[in-house]
Amino acid sequence: MTVDECIDAYVLLSDRIFKKQRHRVTIKGQVQGRFDSDELERAIKEIITKQGLTEDALLRDIPANKCKVFVCATSSETSDTVRFTSYRWPRGREKLLSTTKIWEAGRATSAASSFFDPITIGEFGERFIDGATGANNPVYELWNEAQDLWPSGSFEEKVKCLVSIGTGVPSLAPFKDDVIGIGQNLLAIATETEKTAEKFARDKSQLYTTGRYYRFNVLQGLEGVGLEESKCKNAIIAATDRYVESQAVFMHMRAFVMKMSEKDC
């Protein structure tokens, strides 16, 4: 799918899946998904079939010569971040990853606590919630994954260009699924994304100073837009346009375009 096709698909998907249902809280204070997880599954499957694939196509069925992709989810059992990859992963989990369907990976990375129910995947019934809990900004996951795939020599010298794109206000995906736990975790999750970006820029300062690392993120105007507020597209577009039109971002984006036009990128 092209970038434009992905945007169109997400707009249609968000309008469809974020229809409020009864906010269900159990007697023990456990929050259940507010939105229909089955509807999210159906919507993802429709996107898959529109690309000419079967709805149960495996994530690993993507041809080897295609772009390598992965999505992050969080294991409910261990709290570890799990990378669902479209390619053979050198560190294991082959039993799970080789049988994971595209829609299952999509559901796992989208299973934000209090929004959608967790998903169970694989013959051993492993349970996953969305990746934002452990990797709201997955830039280190990307870096570590790439180092495993291309281990020889100095990896940092091999990197021609790394682009990180933020979402303005991070998705609300606290690990604790009780009411008190949600309130305690929202602030930590909301600030983790930019803290991670700042730490990465410091750790990999050579990438930044040599024009090989670019971070784009709308920092103002989206603070009041929640993950589920699909009707706020006008606010999202306006804030994004304002961000892109600022002089600093315009120059940063121009430098990125020039870098991507180089023959070795």
C-alpha positions, 0 to 999 in steps of 0.5 A: 500500500502507498502512504496515501492508501494507508491514510485513506484506509485509516480514516475509513477504519477510525470512523468505523471502529470508534463507535462508543459502546457502554463503558463496562467496568466489572465489580472488581474495577477492571475496565473492559474494552469500550469499543467493539473488538470484533468490528476492528477485526472485521475492518482490518480483514477488509483492508487486507482483502482489498489488497488481493490477499485472503483475510487470513493471510500470514504476516510471513507470507510477504515476499522476501524482496518486499520492505521488511516491516514489524509492529509492536505489541505487549505480552500480558504475561511478561510485559515484554514488547514483542515484535511481530515481523514479516521476516524470519526473526533471528532471536526466536519466537518462530513458533508464534511468529511463523503462524501469526496472521496479518489481521492478528498482528494488526489487532495486537498492536491496536489493543489499547487498554480500555479501548479494545480487548486484548487478543489471544494468538497462537496455539499456546494462547499467548495474550497481547495488548498494544505496543504503546505500553512498552514502546510508545515510540519504537525507535529503539525497537527499530534500531535493535531489530536492524542491528540483528538483521545486519550484524557485520561491521559498524551498523551506525555507519551503514544507516543512510537515513532514519525517519521517526514520525510522531502522532502528536498526542500518544495513544492512551494505552496504560498497562494496568486495566483498572480505573485507578491504574489508568489515571496513574499511567496516562501522564507517563505514557503521554510523555514517554514518546518525546523522552524516548525521541530525545534520548535517541537523538542524544545517543545517536547524535552522529546521525543527527549532526550528519543529517541522517536522522529526522524526527517529525511530530506535531507538538502543539494543537493535538493535546486535546484530541484523544485516540478515539476522537475520529471526528476531530479530523479537521483539528488534526489537519489544521494542527499538522498543516500549521506544524509543517508550514513553520520555518524550522520544520519546513527547512528540516523537511527540505533537508530530508527530501534532499537526503532521500534524493541521494542515490545511496538512499 
